[in-house]
């Protein structure tokens, strides 16, 4: 047996325990994440607010998946965070079009304004 299999075997019972604790204390964990995010945002004087908010949403989503793993139903065990967690996919914040290999942006499809 490989090393990875041995590690998975030994950590199996702990995974269930962590999931149970995360489920029981989900509200406290969310509150702690929000409080930490506010403290960091205050220290950085809002310079990284969007990144802090994104990271907090991702952490809440991961925690929610951990807390609700093993639950059957539409949201159980999937890779999508539960609704209302504030997690934002990485593509959602994109405002500029992707660059082509030449390093230029694609032309705008809208016609020029009529004079």
C-alpha positions in Angstrom: 0.0 0.0 0.0 1.2 3.5 -0.8 1.8 6.3 1.6 -1.2 8.3 0.5 -3.5 5.3 1.1 -2.0 4.9 4.6 -2.6 8.6 5.4 -6.2 8.5 4.1 -6.9 5.4 6.3 -5.5 7.0 9.4 -7.2 10.4 8.8 -10.6 8.9 7.9 -12.1 9.0 11.5 -10.7 12.6 12.1 -12.5 13.8 8.9 -15.9 12.8 10.3 -15.1 14.4 13.6 -14.0 17.7 12.0 -17.1 17.7 9.8 -19.3 17.2 12.8 -17.6 20.1 14.7 -17.8 22.4 11.7 -21.5 21.6 11.4 -22.2 22.3 15.1 -20.2 25.5 15.2 -20.8 26.8 11.7 -22.2 30.2 12.9 -19.3 30.8 15.3 -16.8 30.0 12.5 -18.6 32.3 10.1 -18.5 35.1 12.7 -14.8 34.5 13.3 -14.1 34.7 9.6 -16.0 38.0 9.3 -14.3 39.4 12.3 -10.8 38.5 11.0 -11.7 39.9 7.6 -12.8 43.2 9.2 -9.6 43.4 11.2 -7.4 42.8 8.2 -9.4 45.3 6.1 -9.0 47.9 8.7 -5.2 47.3 9.0 -4.8 47.6 5.2 -7.1 50.7 5.2 -9.5 49.1 2.6 -6.7 48.7 0.0 -7.5 45.0 -0.5 -11.2 44.9 0.4 -12.2 43.0 -2.7 -9.6 40.4 -2.2 -10.4 40.0 1.5 -14.1 39.7 0.7 -13.4 37.1 -2.0 -11.1 35.1 0.3 -13.6 35.2 3.1 -16.3 34.0 0.8 -14.1 31.1 -0.4 -13.3 30.2 3.2 -17.0 30.2 4.1 -17.8 28.1 1.1 -15.1 25.5 1.9 -16.2 25.4 5.5 -19.8 24.9 4.4 -18.8 22.0 2.2 -16.9 20.5 5.0 -19.7 20.9 7.5 -22.3 19.5 5.1 -20.3 16.7 3.5 -22.0 13.4 3.6 -25.5 15.0 3.6 -27.6 13.6 0.8 -29.6 15.9 -1.4 -28.9 18.5 -4.1 -26.1 20.3 -2.2 -24.5 17.4 -0.4 -20.9 16.6 -1.4 -20.8 18.8 -4.5 -18.1 21.3 -5.3 -20.4 24.3 -5.3 -20.7 26.3 -2.1 -24.1 26.5 -0.4 -26.3 29.4 -1.5 -25.9 32.6 0.5 -22.2 32.0 1.5 -21.0 34.9 -0.5 -18.4 32.8 -2.4 -17.7 34.3 -5.8 -16.2 32.2 -8.7 -12.9 33.6 -9.9 -14.4 34.6 -13.3 -17.2 36.7 -11.8 -15.0 39.6 -10.9 -13.4 39.9 -14.4 -14.0 43.2 -16.0 -11.5 43.2 -18.9 -11.6 40.9 -21.8 -9.0 38.2 -21.9 -5.8 39.0 -23.8 -4.7 37.1 -26.9 -1.2 35.7 -27.2 0.0 38.8 -28.9 -0.7 40.9 -25.8 -3.4 43.1 -27.3 -7.1 43.2 -26.3 -9.7 42.1 -28.9 -11.5 45.0 -30.6 -14.8 46.1 -29.2 -17.8 44.7 -31.2 -19.9 47.9 -30.8 -20.0 50.2 -33.8 -18.7 53.7 -33.5 -21.3 56.4 -32.5 -23.1 58.1 -35.4 -22.4 61.8 -35.8 
